[in-house]
């Protein structure tokens, strides 16, 4: 299976690992923007960190969009079935 890369505004990220998702879910209750930025930087593939921070400074909410898509593709959009009572 090919590696999934999520792209937005010049940032390219791989899907997050379980520990990265766990860290995000722990932090998001305190500050969604900070948690999203940490997830994006943790999964960053391209560009280099300094350039990524410049992009994020110019378009801060791109991290929220990217984090949402990363979580969705990491299973956050899984269909859940309920049966029984």
C-alpha atoms as one frame of an Amber mdcrd trajectory, in Angstrom:
protein
   0.000   0.000   0.000   1.341   3.413  -0.961   2.118   5.925   1.746  -0.657
   8.490   2.130   0.490  12.110   2.009  -1.886  14.943   2.886  -1.061  18.310
   1.297  -2.234  21.853   1.973  -0.680  25.302   1.475   2.750  23.853   0.691
   2.800  21.503   3.686   2.945  17.733   3.192   2.221  15.339   6.052   2.088
  11.572   6.494  -0.635   9.842   8.480  -0.126  10.067  12.241   0.881   7.114
  14.419  -1.134   5.957  17.429   1.070   7.900  19.910   0.768  11.061  17.789
  -3.031  10.754  17.701  -3.079  10.049  21.435  -0.992  13.179  22.114  -3.293
  15.259  19.888  -6.438  14.021  21.641  -4.900  14.818  25.019  -3.871  18.348
  23.956  -6.919  19.312  21.896  -9.115  19.803  24.968  -6.784  22.588  26.126
  -6.075  24.310  22.806  -7.196  23.079  19.376  -4.836  25.339  17.406  -1.760
  24.332  19.418  -2.682  20.633  19.279  -3.254  20.841  15.518   0.077  22.568
  14.955   1.888  19.933  17.027   0.261  17.121  15.027   1.124  18.733  11.697
   4.742  19.344  12.702   5.053  15.795  14.082   3.888  14.299  10.770   5.606
  16.797   8.458   7.297  15.297   5.409   7.961  18.498   3.437   9.136  21.281
   3.518  11.880  21.742   6.067  10.745  22.792   9.533  11.747  26.467   9.201
   9.790  26.876   5.963   6.810  25.014   7.428   6.738  27.387  10.396   6.787
  30.367   8.005   3.802  28.932   6.117   1.955  28.271   9.379   2.669  31.804
  10.636   1.181  33.210   7.410  -1.839  30.865   7.407  -2.308  29.629  10.993
  -5.605  27.836  10.429  -4.096  25.557   7.789  -2.961  23.356  10.684  -6.581
  22.872  11.806  -7.614  21.802   8.293  -4.638  19.490   7.914  -5.047  17.946
  11.357  -8.727  17.277  10.663  -7.955  15.507   7.404  -5.076  13.539   8.967
  -7.347  12.296  11.754 -10.102  11.450   9.288  -7.743   9.390   7.127  -6.247
   7.705  10.198  -9.633   6.151  10.932 -11.609   9.044  12.315 -14.159   8.652
   9.541 -14.690   4.920  10.110 -18.287   3.818   9.815 -19.552   2.565  13.150
 -22.318  -0.009  13.358 -24.611  -0.343  16.354 -26.680  -3.440  16.981 -28.772
  -4.741  19.837 -30.517  -2.649  22.438
